[in-house]
Amino acid sequence: MDKLLTGFDAPSATYLYIDKQMRDHGLFQAICRVNRLDGDDKEYGYIIDYKDLFKSLEGAVRDYTSGAFDGYEKEDVAGLLEDRLDKAQERLEEALEAIRALCESVAMPKDQAAYLRYFSSKESGNAAQLNANEPQRLSLYKLTASLVRAYANLAGEMTEAGYTEAQAESIKIEVTFYENLRNEVKLHSGDAIDLKQYEPAMRHLIDTYIRTEGSESVSAFDDLSLVQLIVERGTDAVKALPDGLKKNKEAMAETIENNVRRLIIDESPINPKYYEKMSKLLDALITQRRQEALDYQKYLEEIVALTKKVMHPEAGAYPTLLNTPAKRALYDNLGKKEVLALAVDSAVRSNRQDDWRSNLFKVKKVKLAITAALEQSLLHGITSSTDPTSSPKAEHPAGYEAKSAESIEALVERVLTLVQNQNEY
């Protein structure tokens, strides 16, 4: 245990709980573990001392570092060891200044809608706007994390740091606003939610000193995305949204639409044709909502039904023999040709080898098998039999180029990419 605690290759940590007697070199090396900067948002570590070792700690630091300052004038080394409260106040002020500067470009009246338009999208479900605004969202997330950490480090000692009670309360309100804003923007844009980003001790400080609005609701997303909540709870999923979104039906609808759009984009490589269809259905539903062609409850029911189709494509809509997601993806993207989809599936399964995606020679083998299946099916024709055990029978030649502008080479590459995106292969 001592070796793990003090060894040069001991894993870094942010919090160190001291509950045993330590001294001198061993104590100094132990505390150095929490001072290793192993992430962008870590500035220093924390020591929780159960053994009242801080006098020993001061001695250990003094003994270990005194030699480093020998030969220097006192004024030359002044400032190398800084006052904790002064430094914490400086970091808090810098964090506030940085996030205020980021939000300065938000349009007036700087209400919730203005912030969501600036950081997420002006039009719900608009993937281009979501992508274009991603850099400022990432800046918001990073600066908010730095602000929350800086505030939590000082929240219990604001008066000692020189703030009046009114100033302390004003800063608390501002930090709470940005923490709520970050959570709302993450949900509205469909960005991945990771509310466990802080270690438990820091999470406790946030809950103790900030207590963000709707924190109980936001915690519902610790383990589930909004889309997963919709699939599990149906229209009741909206109750899990933060209060700032729940109170605004427009923002709530946009949040759901952006999350469904993000899922469609993420899942599209697995079955481009199917998710293209889902995207068009989402577009139609957004248009109906904007034109007020649906009452709000009906809209929620429709968006829930669509979300479930996006999350879990309906197997019942396909021929019986297409009994896996990969076969159904091939079917959707090969012109709804069942026999062709089964032929390509069989060719891939017969020729794929372990870890084939990472080996060019193994990929080439699968590609040649796909090419052979497509050429036999498309250039020579096949029977309409859906029995995968029967051999395709040649009919009169059917010129593939006359049917499609896509060359056989381009088709092979498209199908290979589709196959590579299937988990079951």
C-alpha positions as semicolon CSV with decimal commas, in nm:
position;residue;x (nm);y (nm);z (nm)
1;M;0,000;0,000;0,000
2;D;0,282;0,243;0,086
3;K;0,445;0,172;-0,250
4;L;0,119;0,249;-0,431
5;L;0,085;0,568;-0,233
6;T;0,437;0,707;-0,273
7;G;0,586;0,538;-0,580
8;F;0,685;0,757;-0,873
9;D;0,437;0,569;-1,096
10;A;0,153;0,572;-0,844
11;P;-0,173;0,679;-1,014
12;S;-0,257;1,046;-0,975
13;A;-0,556;1,156;-0,769
14;T;-0,750;1,473;-0,694
15;Y;-0,842;1,395;-0,330
16;L;-0,616;1,239;-0,069
17;Y;-0,768;1,123;0,260
18;I;-0,500;1,085;0,528
19;D;-0,605;0,849;0,807
20;K;-0,265;0,710;0,911
21;Q;0,048;0,855;1,064
22;M;0,296;0,973;0,799
23;R;0,599;1,200;0,811
24;D;0,885;1,356;0,623
25;H;0,969;1,217;0,279
26;G;0,679;0,968;0,273
27;L;0,427;1,236;0,363
28;F;0,564;1,475;0,101
29;Q;0,554;1,216;-0,176
30;A;0,200;1,117;-0,081
31;I;0,067;1,471;-0,108
32;C;0,245;1,516;-0,441
33;R;0,009;1,259;-0,590
34;V;-0,283;1,501;-0,573
35;N;-0,083;1,784;-0,727
36;R;-0,022;1,607;-1,058
37;L;-0,220;1,786;-1,330
38;D;-0,374;1,497;-1,521
39;G;-0,661;1,684;-1,689
40;D;-0,753;2,019;-1,841
41;D;-0,982;2,117;-1,554
42;K;-0,755;2,015;-1,267
43;E;-0,555;2,299;-1,114
44;Y;-0,456;2,149;-0,780
45;G;-0,542;1,869;-0,542
46;Y;-0,717;1,841;-0,206
47;I;-0,600;1,684;0,118
48;I;-0,846;1,574;0,385
49;D;-0,641;1,533;0,700
50;Y;-0,791;1,304;0,966
51;K;-0,470;1,284;1,168
52;D;-0,395;1,656;1,212
53;L;-0,073;1,619;1,018
54;F;-0,064;1,968;0,872
55;K;0,217;2,079;1,099
56;S;0,411;1,775;0,987
57;L;0,309;1,856;0,634
58;E;0,449;2,206;0,659
59;G;0,770;2,063;0,795
60;A;0,791;1,803;0,521
61;V;0,749;2,066;0,251
62;R;0,999;2,297;0,421
63;D;1,260;2,025;0,465
64;Y;1,214;1,888;0,116
65;T;1,220;2,222;-0,067
66;S;1,446;2,438;0,146
67;G;1,754;2,335;-0,047
68;A;1,595;2,444;-0,372
69;F;1,584;2,805;-0,249
70;D;1,936;2,820;-0,105
71;G;2,145;3,091;-0,265
72;Y;1,846;3,307;-0,366
73;E;1,750;3,641;-0,216
74;K;1,425;3,637;-0,019
75;E;1,252;3,876;-0,260
76;D;1,351;3,653;-0,555
77;V;1,156;3,356;-0,424
78;A;0,867;3,553;-0,275
79;G;0,542;3,444;-0,431
80;L;0,647;3,089;-0,510
81;L;0,437;2,982;-0,212
82;E;0,105;3,169;-0,238
83;D;-0,186;3,237;-0,007
84;R;-0,463;2,985;-0,078
85;L;-0,757;3,224;-0,039
86;D;-0,594;3,494;-0,254
87;K;-0,524;3,242;-0,528
88;A;-0,874;3,093;-0,505
89;Q;-1,031;3,440;-0,533
90;E;-0,813;3,519;-0,835
91;R;-0,920;3,198;-1,008
92;L;-1,287;3,261;-0,935
93;E;-1,269;3,614;-1,078
94;E;-1,087;3,488;-1,387
95;A;-1,343;3,213;-1,441
96;L;-1,631;3,460;-1,412
97;E;-1,465;3,702;-1,652
98;A;-1,403;3,428;-1,910
99;I;-1,759;3,294;-1,915
100;R;-1,910;3,644;-1,922
101;A;-1,695;3,722;-2,225
102;L;-1,815;3,404;-2,398
103;C;-2,180;3,497;-2,343
104;E;-2,136;3,860;-2,440
105;S;-2,241;3,787;-2,801
106;V;-2,577;3,637;-2,701
107;A;-2,851;3,854;-2,852
108;M;-3,075;4,070;-2,639
109;P;-3,284;4,029;-2,435
110;K;-3,047;3,744;-2,332
111;D;-3,337;3,524;-2,226
112;Q;-3,344;3,145;-2,238
113;A;-3,444;3,137;-2,606
114;A;-3,155;3,369;-2,699
115;Y;-2,899;3,153;-2,518
116;L;-3,033;2,834;-2,677
117;R;-3,027;2,991;-3,025
118;Y;-2,667;3,104;-2,974
119;F;-2,525;2,783;-2,827
120;S;-2,754;2,520;-2,981
121;S;-2,955;2,605;-3,294
122;K;-3,195;2,867;-3,423
123;E;-3,408;2,598;-3,587
124;S;-3,479;2,275;-3,402
125;G;-3,346;1,964;-3,569
126;N;-3,110;2,163;-3,791
127;A;-2,795;1,949;-3,793
128;A;-2,588;2,212;-3,977
129;Q;-2,661;2,477;-3,713
130;L;-2,589;2,234;-3,431
131;N;-2,251;2,151;-3,584
132;A;-2,169;2,515;-3,654
133;N;-2,238;2,613;-3,292
134;E;-2,046;2,322;-3,142
135;P;-1,725;2,520;-3,073
136;Q;-1,901;2,774;-2,853
137;R;-2,092;2,494;-2,676
138;L;-1,766;2,319;-2,595
139;S;-1,626;2,647;-2,465
140;L;-1,938;2,692;-2,250
141;Y;-1,903;2,342;-2,102
142;K;-1,532;2,386;-2,027
143;L;-1,565;2,736;-1,881
144;T;-1,865;2,637;-1,671
145;A;-1,675;2,341;-1,529
146;S;-1,384;2,571;-1,440
147;L;-1,623;2,824;-1,283
148;V;-1,807;2,565;-1,076
149;R;-1,480;2,420;-0,953
150;A;-1,338;2,764;-0,869
151;Y;-1,656;2,862;-0,685
152;A;-1,687;2,533;-0,494
153;N;-1,328;2,574;-0,373
154;L;-1,415;2,910;-0,214
155;A;-1,789;2,892;-0,143
156;G;-1,753;2,824;0,227
157;E;-1,502;3,103;0,278
158;M;-1,633;3,391;0,068
159;T;-1,624;3,635;0,361
160;E;-1,270;3,536;0,454
161;A;-1,172;3,592;0,090
162;G;-1,294;3,951;0,113
163;Y;-1,643;3,935;-0,038
164;T;-1,941;4,103;0,128
165;E;-2,254;3,899;0,188
166;A;-2,427;4,073;-0,101
167;Q;-2,135;4,003;-0,335
168;A;-2,121;3,640;-0,227
169;E;-2,493;3,595;-0,291
170;S;-2,465;3,765;-0,631
171;I;-2,180;3,536;-0,734
172;K;-2,372;3,230;-0,616
173;I;-2,672;3,331;-0,829
174;E;-2,446;3,386;-1,131
175;V;-2,268;3,052;-1,092
176;T;-2,602;2,877;-1,052
177;F;-2,726;3,043;-1,371
178;Y;-2,432;2,918;-1,575
179;E;-2,454;2,568;-1,429
180;N;-2,824;2,554;-1,521
181;L;-2,747;2,699;-1,865
182;R;-2,486;2,434;-1,934
183;N;-2,727;2,154;-1,847
184;E;-3,006;2,305;-2,057
185;V;-2,779;2,362;-2,357
186;K;-2,647;2,006;-2,337
187;L;-3,000;1,868;-2,336
188;H;-3,131;2,107;-2,600
189;S;-2,846;2,034;-2,842
190;G;-2,849;1,659;-2,787
191;D;-2,486;1,658;-2,675
192;A;-2,376;1,364;-2,466
193;I;-2,475;1,413;-2,103
194;D;-2,213;1,336;-1,842
195;L;-2,330;1,478;-1,514
196;K;-2,092;1,243;-1,332
197;Q;-1,798;1,442;-1,465
198;Y;-1,701;1,550;-1,115
199;E;-1,564;1,313;-0,855
200;P;-1,809;1,244;-0,567
201;A;-1,646;1,493;-0,329
202;M;-1,669;1,777;-0,581
203;R;-2,025;1,676;-0,668
204;H;-2,104;1,710;-0,298
205;L;-1,960;2,062;-0,294
206;I;-2,173;2,158;-0,594
207;D;-2,487;2,018;-0,435
208;T;-2,404;2,189;-0,106
209;Y;-2,308;2,535;-0,231
210;I;-2,492;2,572;-0,561
211;R;-2,802;2,348;-0,552
212;T;-2,887;2,416;-0,914
213;E;-3,245;2,459;-1,021
214;G;-3,403;2,130;-1,117
215;S;-3,105;1,931;-0,991
216;E;-3,330;1,640;-0,903
217;S;-3,468;1,637;-1,258
218;V;-3,126;1,673;-1,416
219;S;-3,001;1,375;-1,214
220;A;-3,243;1,156;-1,410
221;F;-2,995;1,185;-1,697
222;D;-2,702;1,042;-1,500
223;D;-2,751;0,700;-1,657
224;L;-3,004;0,756;-1,938
225;S;-3,014;0,991;-2,233
226;L;-3,329;1,190;-2,309
227;V;-3,404;0,957;-2,600
228;Q;-3,376;0,653;-2,371
229;L;-3,607;0,820;-2,120
230;I;-3,861;0,887;-2,396
231;V;-3,851;0,523;-2,504
232;E;-3,892;0,402;-2,145
233;R;-4,142;0,657;-2,011
234;G;-4,322;0,787;-2,318
235;T;-4,471;1,135;-2,282
236;D;-4,389;1,131;-1,909
237;A;-4,021;1,170;-2,001
238;V;-4,070;1,547;-2,033
239;K;-4,121;1,561;-1,657
240;A;-3,752;1,477;-1,617
241;L;-3,640;1,789;-1,802
242;P;-3,500;2,083;-1,599
243;D;-3,760;2,337;-1,492
244;G;-3,620;2,598;-1,730
245;L;-3,708;2,376;-2,027
246;K;-4,034;2,234;-1,890
247;K;-4,183;2,579;-1,848
248;N;-4,128;2,660;-2,215
249;K;-4,314;2,427;-2,454
250;E;-4,122;2,557;-2,753
251;A;-3,786;2,491;-2,588
252;M;-3,905;2,151;-2,468
253;A;-4,015;2,050;-2,819
254;E;-3,688;2,175;-2,969
255;T;-3,492;1,978;-2,710
256;I;-3,667;1,654;-2,801
257;E;-3,630;1,719;-3,175
258;N;-3,259;1,797;-3,148
259;N;-3,199;1,481;-2,946
260;V;-3,388;1,265;-3,197
261;R;-3,200;1,433;-3,483
262;R;-2,868;1,365;-3,312
263;L;-2,960;0,999;-3,271
264;I;-3,060;0,973;-3,638
265;I;-2,725;1,121;-3,743
266;D;-2,530;0,893;-3,510
267;E;-2,714;0,578;-3,621
268;S;-2,730;0,664;-3,992
269;P;-2,408;0,477;-4,091
270;I;-2,569;0,152;-3,970
271;N;-2,864;0,186;-4,208
272;P;-2,856;0,505;-4,420
273;K;-3,183;0,444;-4,604
274;Y;-3,385;0,367;-4,293
275;Y;-3,258;0,669;-4,103
276;E;-3,306;0,891;-4,407
277;K;-3,672;0,790;-4,389
278;M;-3,678;0,865;-4,014
279;S;-3,521;1,205;-4,080
280;K;-3,795;1,293;-4,327
281;L;-4,061;1,187;-4,078
282;L;-3,899;1,410;-3,817
283;D;-3,892;1,701;-4,064
284;A;-4,263;1,654;-4,132
285;L;-4,343;1,645;-3,761
286;I;-4,143;1,962;-3,695
287;T;-4,329;2,136;-3,977
288;Q;-4,665;2,028;-3,836
289;R;-4,571;2,157;-3,491
290;R;-4,458;2,494;-3,626
291;Q;-4,776;2,529;-3,828
292;E;-4,975;2,435;-3,516
293;A;-5,137;2,152;-3,710
294;L;-5,113;1,933;-3,398
295;D;-5,213;2,009;-3,041
296;Y;-4,926;1,974;-2,797
297;Q;-5,033;1,641;-2,646
298;K;-5,080;1,489;-2,990
299;Y;-4,740;1,620;-3,090
300;L;-4,580;1,455;-2,784
301;E;-4,745;1,123;-2,871
302;E;-4,622;1,147;-3,230
303;I;-4,265;1,238;-3,135
304;V;-4,256;0,955;-2,880
305;A;-4,372;0,705;-3,143
306;L;-4,108;0,832;-3,388
307;T;-3,837;0,819;-3,122
308;K;-3,916;0,455;-3,054
309;K;-3,889;0,375;-3,427
310;V;-3,553;0,551;-3,441
311;M;-3,424;0,376;-3,130
312;H;-3,564;0,033;-3,215
313;P;-3,638;-0,022;-3,585
314;E;-3,948;-0,239;-3,633
315;A;-3,846;-0,592;-3,732
316;G;-4,206;-0,677;-3,822
317;A;-4,196;-0,450;-4,126
318;Y;-3,947;-0,680;-4,303
319;P;-3,972;-1,024;-4,472
320;T;-3,937;-1,314;-4,228
321;L;-3,594;-1,429;-4,343
322;L;-3,446;-1,086;-4,276
323;N;-3,413;-1,172;-3,910
324;T;-3,109;-0,964;-3,811
325;P;-3,037;-0,591;-3,819
326;A;-2,754;-0,645;-4,071
327;K;-2,978;-0,831;-4,316
328;R;-3,243;-0,561;-4,283
329;A;-2,982;-0,289;-4,342
330;L;-2,866;-0,463;-4,660
331;Y;-3,227;-0,499;-4,772
332;D;-3,303;-0,130;-4,717
333;N;-2,989;-0,017;-4,899
334;L;-3,004;-0,263;-5,191
335;G;-3,334;-0,156;-5,337
336;K;-3,552;-0,376;-5,111
337;K;-3,415;-0,687;-5,290
338;E;-3,451;-0,966;-5,038
339;V;-3,256;-1,232;-5,230
340;L;-2,972;-0,991;-5,299
341;A;-2,953;-0,891;-4,931
342;L;-2,940;-1,256;-4,827
343;A;-2,672;-1,334;-5,087
344;V;-2,447;-1,053;-4,966
345;D;-2,505;-1,148;-4,603
346;S;-2,411;-1,509;-4,677
347;A;-2,099;-1,399;-4,867
348;V;-1,983;-1,180;-4,579
349;R;-2,043;-1,444;-4,313
350;S;-1,862;-1,708;-4,519
351;N;-1,553;-1,497;-4,581
352;R;-1,507;-1,275;-4,275
353;Q;-1,227;-1,369;-4,037
354;D;-1,151;-1,271;-3,680
355;D;-1,071;-0,902;-3,645
356;W;-1,113;-0,860;-4,020
357;R;-1,177;-0,485;-4,014
358;S;-0,823;-0,405;-3,895
359;N;-0,644;-0,619;-4,154
360;L;-0,628;-0,499;-4,515
361;F;-0,592;-0,850;-4,655
362;K;-0,896;-0,974;-4,461
363;V;-1,094;-0,669;-4,572
364;K;-0,998;-0,742;-4,932
365;K;-1,127;-1,098;-4,898
366;V;-1,466;-0,974;-4,775
367;K;-1,473;-0,709;-5,049
368;L;-1,411;-0,970;-5,320
369;A;-1,691;-1,185;-5,177
370;I;-1,930;-0,887;-5,182
371;T;-1,825;-0,807;-5,540
372;A;-1,893;-1,164;-5,652
373;A;-2,236;-1,168;-5,486
374;L;-2,336;-0,835;-5,638
375;E;-2,209;-0,919;-5,986
376;Q;-2,389;-1,253;-5,988
377;S;-2,710;-1,098;-5,868
378;L;-2,710;-0,771;-6,058
379;L;-2,535;-0,857;-6,384
380;H;-2,679;-1,203;-6,442
381;G;-3,007;-1,185;-6,255
382;I;-3,136;-1,415;-5,980
383;T;-3,459;-1,593;-5,905
384;S;-3,705;-1,437;-5,665
385;S;-3,671;-1,727;-5,422
386;T;-3,614;-1,622;-5,062
387;D;-3,475;-1,961;-4,961
388;P;-3,115;-1,887;-4,859
389;T;-3,017;-2,250;-4,916
390;S;-3,112;-2,244;-5,283
391;S;-2,857;-2,140;-5,544
392;P;-2,930;-1,833;-5,754
393;K;-3,036;-1,929;-6,107
394;A;-2,932;-1,717;-6,401
395;E;-3,202;-1,551;-6,601
396;H;-3,148;-1,342;-6,914
397;P;-2,867;-1,089;-6,859
398;A;-2,985;-0,767;-6,705
399;G;-2,756;-0,471;-6,774
400;Y;-2,689;-0,312;-6,435
401;E;-2,579;0,021;-6,579
402;A;-2,916;0,057;-6,747
403;K;-3,084;0,035;-6,409
404;S;-2,869;0,272;-6,212
405;A;-2,617;0,550;-6,255
406;E;-2,410;0,396;-5,974
407;S;-2,117;0,190;-6,102
408;I;-2,056;-0,158;-5,970
409;E;-1,730;-0,035;-5,810
410;A;-1,912;0,243;-5,626
411;L;-2,183;0,000;-5,516
412;V;-1,924;-0,246;-5,381
413;E;-1,758;0,033;-5,178
414;R;-2,093;0,149;-5,042
415;V;-2,195;-0,202;-4,939
416;L;-1,851;-0,272;-4,787
417;T;-1,881;0,042;-4,574
418;L;-2,230;-0,062;-4,471
419;V;-2,106;-0,409;-4,377
420;Q;-1,818;-0,266;-4,175
421;N;-2,069;-0,065;-3,970
422;Q;-2,267;-0,374;-3,866
423;N;-2,185;-0,505;-3,520
424;E;-2,285;-0,863;-3,604
425;Y;-2,017;-0,896;-3,870
